[in-house]
Amino acid sequence: MTAFRLLSTKILLPSQRRRFVDLGVDYIEHNFISIEHLPFHEEIPKKPLIFTSQNAVRAVLNSLKKGTYECYCVGEKTKQLLVENGQKVLKTTSNATDLGHFLAHLAQKQSFLFFTGNERRPAIESALKISKHALEIREVYKSYPTSKALGMAQGILFFSPNGVKSYLQTNALNDQQTFAIGTTTASALEKYTPHIIIARQPSVEHLLVAVKKHVQLLC
């Protein structure tokens, strides 16, 4: 039986890649998104902070370490990075839409500072605009598509809507099985394929579990 060929649209850690080797998967990877941190040396005001990615946290980490802030974020990995650097995380959700809904129901006197990238989705801004909360936005990183034409894979790992967009610039989705790290990424895939498996929680580890279950079913 030919080995299951899996493409990751993001370069994973060696320990994560080894799990595919153990499964007997033919694994290839390419970063379909490139991240550029923008210079940030400002003093961060003492107000609640919003982060929807680890990239945003890393972009302001030097300034963030100078104090302890109340933070709201998307993703357990983002929370972990904040906590490891001395920050207080009040709420974590699995996606930006859920976080926006949560923040919109907080007292209207709240004013937020949102650290984000140039390709953010409007979920948080829209929710806080409707609820009339004050929101200040700082773009602290940029993401660029780095698409590459690759051979056919039977399974493809996707980690963001931008990764889906970049992949489709030079590749197509036909009958491949796609694996989405979360519901937002899955929504970006829905218009192109019905073959979507979503990780039970939005983390690389849970995505790998989903791949393992799928491959074992094929055996």
Buried (B, 14 or more C-beta within 10 A) or exposed (E): EEEBBBBBBBEBEEEBBEBBEEBEBBBEBBBBBEBEBEEBEEEBEEEBBBBBBBBBBBBBBEBBEEEEBBBBBBBBBBBBBBBEEEBEBEBBBBBBBBBBBBBBEBEEEBEBBBBBBEBBBEBBBBBBEEBEBEBEBBBBBBBEBEBBEBEEBBBBBBBBBBBBBBBBEEBEBEEBBBBBBBBBBBBBBEEBBEBBBBBEBBBBEBBBBBBBEBBEEEE
